[in-house]
Amino acid sequence: MDWILESSLLVIMIFGIRKIFMGKIRYSAICALWLIVVLRFMIPVNLIPLPINVGHIISETVKRIDNDRVSPKEEQDIAYRNYDRVSDIGLVSVFTDELVEEDTSSIAESRRNIDWNVLLKKCMVIISIMFAVMFAASNLCMLKRIKKERKLYYSRRNMKIYTVSCVKNPCLYGLLRPAVYIPEELVSYSGGIMADSEEIEQIILHEYVHYKHKDHIWAFVRMVLISAHWFNPLLWFAMSCFKKDAELYCDETVVDILGDEKRFGYGEMLVKFAGDACRRDFRYSMVSMGKRGKEMEQRIRAISDKKHYSGWIMIPLMLIVFAAVGATCSTGAGFAAFATDVSKHADMNTRINIEEEKNHGIQDYVKNDEDPDLFKETDAGLYAPDSGLYAETYEEAFKNYIEVFTEAVNIGNTDRLAQVIDPGSEMYRQQSRIAANYYSRGIHEEIKSYEITEAKSIGADMVAIDSKERIKVGYSDGSTKVVKQKYRYTCKNVEGRWIITGMDESAHVKR
């Protein structure tokens, strides 16, 4: 969604840039702006990670607002949806009276919501396939009809020119073997408008320039993008403007070839043989000579007005374009995003490996009895008092547990749980299984907030703490929820080190 949002924002920015610089730069540069949009919609790649990107900021803001508006009903759905985190570990979880009395309708409703999300995605894919099939069928039928009726007019520069009766406007058509098709009535008098030899030459030159610009390929690309992003009206509008600007670029090139003395004659030819607009034309990858209406008026004005462009204008244009691309092209599953994730995991694994090496070193050191007082071995396991994960207070022990458990869920490595939970406890085995299970199911967590609401001494060097936590849970289907939960933990002080030893079976849990 960040990719789609940023792509849409890029379209809006390109529209603004186009509006500002239209008439001040060559139309080749205007078309190049749309190529940026095409590449962004086709390739969800993050090549250069930037600290700020507009799409991610807006997306996170919307998600944050949505998460802060969780209703009581949604909280109950979250409770049932995430009940397995408590029930799977075999703990006795006591829900509030409202949750106990609630029937399973909320579970069914939650499942229906998930099914609707999946159904929506499937419908979007099906409609995309339908668009693709429609485009393919329409073009295959048109190509079959053209091949049946076409007559070779002549060849020039490895380009075939045919006359056909089934097209009403000169066009370049074909993907692998494009050819120029001219309406039969233009070259032979049959009651229509017949073109003279100079006009025929200009028509062929116009379509040949389209061929040199690869507009027949870009026409195909536009259909592919519309099939994939049919739900995005900004893309439809952008591809329509891209097609119009390609015509302006073609006219600009043809006038440069013909020279200024034939500028007005070329414009008259365009008006004379312009076709009528048809809403069904978007189904075909034809590159036609043009349609009557406002589009043709704009082209005639551009041809009639001889412009002199300043090269200096390209400097602010490039700066603005780079800024727009940098702000809207930093989300995706590309090289930089992959490198960032690898870097994060590498840092995490490095810390884990360091801790493992420390533990191995500690064990070897104790076995060698070089300094038996440096390391301690207790009921809670082997530890070094100066290690950063061994808390001096129960508050630190709780903080370490929250962070390490979340880390274990997200990366699938549960080794460090032994440093925050008593390795010999049942809780350690249960939490290890839960973290591994969540990771295998594609669930990830993000800590939003946590605090100790109450602490009570329950014996010598033991404290029971009640917690209040807000965890953002992401599921494999792409959905996210902020889960509000309360647990009771037992902390124990073992020779100056505080560690979590278990969850009280009478813990009051609200998921």
C-alpha positions in Angstrom: 0.0 0.0 0.0 2.9 2.4 0.7 4.1 1.6 -2.9 0.7 2.4 -4.4 0.3 5.5 -2.3 3.8 6.8 -3.2 3.2 6.0 -6.9 0.0 8.0 -6.8 1.7 10.9 -5.1 4.4 10.8 -7.7 1.7 11.2 -10.4 0.3 14.3 -8.7 3.8 15.8 -8.5 4.5 15.0 -12.1 1.2 16.7 -13.1 2.4 19.8 -11.2 5.8 19.8 -12.8 4.2 19.3 -16.2 1.9 22.3 -15.6 4.8 24.5 -14.6 7.2 23.6 -17.4 4.8 23.0 -20.3 5.9 25.3 -23.1 9.2 26.1 -21.4 10.9 22.7 -22.2 10.9 20.4 -25.2 8.1 17.8 -25.3 10.8 15.0 -25.2 11.5 16.1 -21.6 7.7 16.1 -20.9 7.4 12.5 -22.1 10.5 11.6 -20.0 8.5 12.7 -16.9 5.8 10.1 -17.7 8.5 7.4 -18.1 9.4 8.0 -14.4 5.8 7.3 -13.5 5.7 4.2 -15.7 8.8 2.7 -14.0 7.5 3.5 -10.5 4.2 1.7 -11.2 5.9 -1.2 -12.8 8.8 -1.8 -10.4 8.2 -1.6 -6.6 11.9 -1.1 -5.9 13.6 1.0 -3.3 17.0 1.8 -4.8 18.0 4.7 -2.5 16.7 4.7 1.1 16.0 8.2 2.4 15.3 9.3 5.9 12.1 11.0 4.8 9.5 9.8 2.3 6.0 11.3 2.0 4.1 8.1 1.4 5.4 6.3 4.4 4.7 9.3 6.6 1.1 9.5 5.4 0.6 5.8 5.7 1.9 5.6 9.2 -0.2 8.6 10.3 -3.3 7.0 8.9 -2.5 3.7 10.6 -1.8 5.5 13.9 -5.1 7.3 13.8 -6.9 4.0 13.0 -5.1 2.2 15.8 -6.0 4.9 18.3 -9.7 4.5 17.4 -10.0 0.8 18.5 -13.6 0.4 19.8 -14.5 -1.9 22.7 -16.0 -4.4 20.2 -12.8 -4.4 18.2 -10.9 -5.0 21.4 -13.0 -8.1 22.1 -12.3 -9.3 18.5 -8.7 -8.8 19.1 -9.0 -10.8 22.3 -10.4 -13.8 20.6 -8.1 -13.4 17.6 -5.0 -13.5 19.8 -6.3 -15.9 22.4 -3.9 -18.5 21.2 -0.9 -16.6 22.6 -2.3 -17.3 26.0 -4.1 -20.6 25.6 -1.3 -22.3 23.6 1.1 -21.9 26.5 -1.2 -23.7 28.9 -1.6 -20.7 31.3 -4.9 -20.2 33.1 -6.2 -16.9 31.6 -9.0 -15.1 33.4 -10.8 -12.7 31.1 -13.1 -9.9 32.2 -16.7 -10.8 32.9 -17.8 -9.2 29.6 -15.4 -11.4 27.7 -16.4 -14.6 29.5 -20.1 -13.9 28.9 -19.5 -13.0 25.3 -20.5 -15.8 22.8 -18.5 -16.9 19.9 -20.2 -14.5 17.5 -17.2 -12.1 17.7 -14.9 -14.9 16.7 -17.1 -15.6 13.6 -17.3 -12.0 12.8 -13.5 -11.6 13.0 -13.1 -14.6 10.7 -15.7 -13.1 8.3 -13.7 -9.9 8.2 -10.5 -11.8 7.3 -12.4 -13.6 4.6 -13.7 -10.4 3.2 -10.1 -9.0 3.0 -8.9 -12.1 1.2 -12.0 -12.0 -1.1 -11.3 -8.3 -1.9 -7.7 -9.1 -2.9 -8.9 -12.0 -5.1 -11.5 -9.8 -6.7 -8.9 -7.2 -7.6 -6.7 -9.9 -9.1 -9.6 -11.3 -11.1 -10.6 -7.9 -12.4 -7.0 -7.3 -13.4 -7.0 -10.6 -15.3 -10.3 -9.6 -17.0 -8.8 -6.3 -18.2 -5.7 -8.2 -19.5 -7.9 -10.7 -21.3 -10.1 -8.0 -22.8 -7.1 -6.1 -24.1 -5.5 -9.3 -25.5 -8.7 -10.4 -27.2 -9.5 -7.0 -28.7 -6.0 -6.6 -30.2 -5.9 -10.2 -31.5 -9.3 -9.7 -33.2 -8.2 -6.4 -34.7 -4.9 -7.8 -35.8 -6.6 -10.8 -37.4 -9.0 -8.5 -39.3 -6.2 -6.1 -40.4 -4.1 -9.0 -41.8 -7.0 -10.3 -43.7 -7.8 -7.0 -45.4 -4.4 -5.2 -45.7 -2.7 -4.5 -49.0 0.9 -3.6 -49.3 1.3 0.0 -50.4 5.1 0.0 -50.3 8.1 -0.4 -48.0 10.5 2.2 -46.7 13.3 2.1 -44.2 12.4 -1.5 -43.2 8.9 -0.3 -42.5 5.9 -1.8 -44.2 3.1 0.5 -45.2 -0.3 -1.1 -45.8 -3.7 0.2 -46.9 -6.8 -1.2 -45.1 -10.5 -0.4 -45.0 -11.1 -1.3 -41.4 -9.3 1.7 -39.8 -10.5 5.2 -40.2 -7.3 7.0 -39.1 -3.6 6.5 -40.1 -1.9 4.6 -37.3 1.2 2.5 -36.3 0.1 -0.9 -35.1 1.8 -4.0 -33.9 4.2 -5.0 -31.1 6.8 -7.3 -32.5 6.4 -6.3 -36.2 4.8 -2.8 -36.2 3.6 -1.5 -39.5 1.9 1.7 -40.8 -1.7 1.4 -41.8 -3.4 4.0 -44.0 -7.2 4.1 -44.6 -7.8 2.9 -48.2 -9.9 5.9 -49.0 -6.9 8.2 -48.6 -4.9 6.7 -51.5 -7.7 5.8 -53.9 -10.8 7.9 -54.6 -13.9 6.1 -53.3 -16.2 8.9 -52.3 -14.0 9.9 -49.4 -11.2 12.4 -48.9 -8.1 11.6 -51.0 -4.7 12.7 -49.9 -2.1 14.0 -52.2 1.4 12.6 -52.5 2.9 15.2 -50.1 0.3 14.5 -47.5 0.9 10.8 -47.8 4.6 11.4 -47.2 3.8 13.5 -44.1 1.5 10.8 -42.8 4.1 8.1 -43.2 6.8 10.3 -41.7 4.6 11.0 -38.7 4.0 7.3 -38.1 7.7 6.5 -38.7 8.7 9.0 -36.0 6.3 7.2 -33.6 8.1 4.0 -34.5 11.5 5.6 -33.8 10.2 6.8 -30.4 9.0 3.3 -29.6 5.5 4.5 -29.0 4.0 1.2 -30.1 5.9 -0.4 -27.1 4.8 2.3 -24.7 1.2 1.8 -25.9 1.5 -1.9 -24.9 3.0 -0.9 -21.5 0.1 1.5 -20.8 -2.3 -1.3 -21.3 -0.4 -3.6 -18.9 -0.3 -0.8 -16.2 -4.1 -0.2 -16.6 -4.7 -3.9 -16.3 -2.7 -4.1 -13.1 -3.8 -0.8 -11.5 -7.3 -0.5 -12.9 -8.6 0.8 -9.5 -6.3 3.9 -9.6 -8.0 6.8 -11.4 -4.7 8.8 -11.2 -3.0 6.2 -13.4 -5.8 6.3 -16.0 -5.4 10.1 -16.2 -1.6 9.9 -16.3 -1.6 7.3 -19.1 -4.0 9.5 -21.1 -1.8 12.5 -20.7 1.3 10.4 -21.6 -0.4 9.4 -24.9 -1.3 13.1 -25.7 2.3 14.3 -24.8 3.7 11.5 -27.0 1.7 13.0 -29.9 3.1 16.5 -29.1 6.6 15.0 -29.0 6.1 13.3 -32.4 4.8 16.6 -34.0 7.8 18.4 -32.6 10.2 15.9 -34.2 8.3 15.9 -37.5 8.5 19.7 -37.7 12.2 19.6 -37.0 12.6 17.2 -39.9 10.3 19.0 -42.4 11.6 22.4 -41.6 9.8 25.6 -40.6 8.5 26.3 -44.1 6.3 23.2 -44.0 5.1 23.8 -40.4 1.7 25.1 -41.4 1.2 22.5 -44.2 1.8 19.7 -41.7 -0.7 21.3 -39.3 -3.3 21.4 -42.0 -2.7 17.8 -42.8 -3.3 16.8 -39.2 -6.6 18.7 -39.1 -7.7 17.3 -42.4 -7.2 13.6 -41.6 -7.9 13.6 -37.8 -10.3 10.9 -36.7 -13.3 11.1 -34.5 -12.8 10.3 -30.8 -14.1 6.9 -29.7 -14.2 5.7 -26.1 -13.4 2.1 -27.2 -10.1 3.0 -28.7 -8.3 2.5 -25.3 -8.6 -1.2 -25.9 -6.2 -1.1 -28.8 -2.4 -0.5 -28.7 -2.7 1.5 -31.9 -0.7 4.7 -32.2 -3.0 6.8 -34.3 -2.3 10.1 -35.9 -4.7 12.0 -33.7 -8.3 12.9 -32.8 -10.4 15.9 -33.3 -11.2 18.2 -30.4 -9.2 20.0 -27.7 -6.3 17.6 -28.1 -5.9 18.6 -31.8 -6.3 22.3 -30.9 -3.4 22.0 -28.5 -1.3 20.3 -31.1 -2.0 22.9 -33.8 -1.1 25.7 -31.3 2.1 23.9 -30.5 3.0 23.5 -34.1 2.2 27.1 -35.1 4.1 28.7 -32.2 7.8 28.4 -32.9 9.6 28.3 -29.5 13.2 28.8 -28.4 14.0 26.8 -25.3 16.6 27.8 -22.7 19.0 25.2 -21.6 19.2 26.7 -18.1 15.6 25.8 -17.4 16.7 22.2 -17.2 18.6 22.8 -13.9 15.5 23.7 -11.8 13.5 21.0 -13.6 16.1 18.3 -12.7 16.3 19.5 -9.1 12.5 19.4 -8.7 12.2 16.0 -10.4 15.0 14.5 -8.2 13.2 15.8 -5.1 9.9 14.3 -6.2 11.4 10.9 -7.0 13.4 10.9 -3.8 10.3 11.6 -1.7 8.1 9.0 -3.4 10.4 6.2 -4.4 11.8 5.0 -1.1 9.3 2.2 -0.5 9.6 -1.3 -2.0 11.1 -4.7 -1.9 14.2 -3.6 -3.7 17.9 -3.5 -3.2 18.1 -0.8 -0.6 15.1 -2.1 1.4 16.7 -5.6 1.3 20.0 -4.2 2.4 18.4 -2.3 5.2 16.6 -5.4 6.5 19.7 -7.5 6.1 21.7 -4.9 8.0 19.1 -4.9 10.8 19.1 -8.7 11.0 22.9 -8.7 10.8 23.1 -6.4 13.7 20.6 -8.5 15.6 22.4 -11.7 14.8 25.7 -10.1 15.7 24.4 -9.2 19.1 23.1 -12.7 19.5 26.3 -14.3 18.4 28.2 -12.0 20.8 26.0 -13.2 23.7 26.4 -16.8 22.7 30.2 -16.4 22.5 30.1 -14.8 26.0 28.1 -17.7 27.3 30.5 -20.2 25.8 33.4 -18.2 27.1 31.8 -18.1 30.6 31.3 -21.8 30.6 34.8 -22.5 29.5 36.2 -20.0 32.0 34.3 -21.7 34.8 35.4 -25.2 33.7 39.0 -24.0 33.8 38.5 -22.6 37.3 40.7 -19.7 36.5 38.5 -17.3 38.5 35.5 -19.0 40.1 34.3 -15.8 41.6 34.0 -13.9 38.3 30.9 -15.9 37.2 28.0 -17.2 39.2 26.0 -20.4 38.7 22.6 -20.4 40.4 19.2 -22.0 40.1 18.4 -19.4 37.5 21.4 -20.4 35.3 24.9 -19.3 34.6 25.3 -15.5 34.3 27.8 -12.7 34.6 26.7 -9.9 37.0 28.1 -7.1 34.7 26.2 -8.2 31.6 23.8 -5.6 30.2 20.8 -8.0 30.1 21.0 -9.0 33.8 18.9 -6.4 35.5 19.6 -4.9 38.9 15.9 -4.1 39.5 12.7 -5.9 38.7 11.7 -2.9 36.5 14.8 -3.6 34.3 14.0 -7.3 34.2 10.5 -6.6 33.0 11.8 -4.1 30.3 14.4 -6.7 29.1 11.8 -9.4 28.8 9.4 -7.3 26.8 12.1 -6.2 24.3 13.7 -9.6 24.0 10.4 -11.5 23.5 9.4 -9.1 20.8 12.7 -9.5 19.1 12.4 -13.3 19.3 9.0 -13.2 17.6 10.2 -11.0 14.8 13.5 -12.8 13.9 12.6 -16.3 15.0 15.6 -16.7 17.3 14.7 -17.6 20.9 18.3 -18.0 22.2 18.2 -14.7 24.2 15.1 -15.6 26.1 17.3 -17.6 28.4 18.9 -14.3 29.5 15.6 -12.7 30.6 13.6 -15.7 31.7 14.6 -18.5 34.1 15.9 -21.2 31.7 14.7 -23.9 34.1 11.2 -22.6 34.3 8.1 -23.7 32.5 7.5 -20.2 31.3 10.8 -20.3 29.4 9.8 -23.4 27.4 6.3 -22.0 26.8 7.5 -18.5 25.6 10.1 -20.1 23.4 7.5 -22.2 21.6 5.2 -19.2 21.2 7.9 -17.0 19.7 8.9 -19.7 17.2 5.2 -20.4 16.4 4.5 -16.7 15.7 7.5 -16.3 13.5 6.6 -19.4 11.4 3.1 -18.0 10.9 4.4 -14.6 9.7 3.3 -12.7 12.7 5.4 -9.7 13.8 5.1 -7.4 16.8 6.0 -3.8 17.6 6.0 -2.4 21.1 3.9 0.7 21.4 4.0 1.2 25.1 4.3 -0.7 28.4 4.3 0.0 32.1 4.2 -1.6 35.5 0.9 -0.7 37.1 1.4 -2.5 40.4 4.2 -4.3 42.2 3.8 -6.4 45.4 6.3 -8.4 47.4 5.3 -12.1 47.6 8.2 -13.4 49.6 11.9 -13.1 50.2 13.5 -11.6 47.1 10.4 -12.1 45.0 8.0 -9.5 43.5 4.8 -9.9 41.6 4.2 -7.2 39.0 1.1 -6.3 37.0 1.7 -4.9 33.5 -0.2 -2.8 31.0 1.0 -3.3 27.5 0.1 -2.0 24.0 1.5 -4.2 21.2 1.1 -3.6 17.5 0.6 -7.0 15.9 1.0 -7.6 12.2 -0.5 -10.7 10.6 0.6 -12.6 7.5 -2.4 -11.3 5.5 -1.1 -7.7 5.9 -3.6 -6.6 8.5 -2.4 -5.0 11.8 -4.0 -4.4 15.1 -3.0 -2.7 18.3 -3.5 -5.2 21.2 -4.0 -4.0 24.7 -3.1 -6.6 27.3 -2.4 -7.0 31.0 -0.3 -9.8 32.5 1.1 -10.6 36.0 4.7 -11.7 36.1 6.8 -13.1 39.0 10.3 -11.7 39.4 13.1 -13.1 41.5 16.3 -11.7 42.8 19.1 -14.3 42.5 22.3 -13.0 44.1 21.7 -9.4 42.9 20.2 -10.3 39.6 16.5 -9.9 38.8 15.0 -12.3 36.3 11.4 -13.3 35.3 10.5 -16.7 36.6 6.9 -17.1 35.5 3.4 -15.9 35.0 1.1 -16.2 37.9 -1.8 -18.6 37.0 -4.2 -16.0 38.5 -3.0 -13.4 36.0 -5.7 -11.1 34.8 -5.3 -11.0 31.0 -7.2 -8.7 28.6 -6.3 -9.2 24.9 
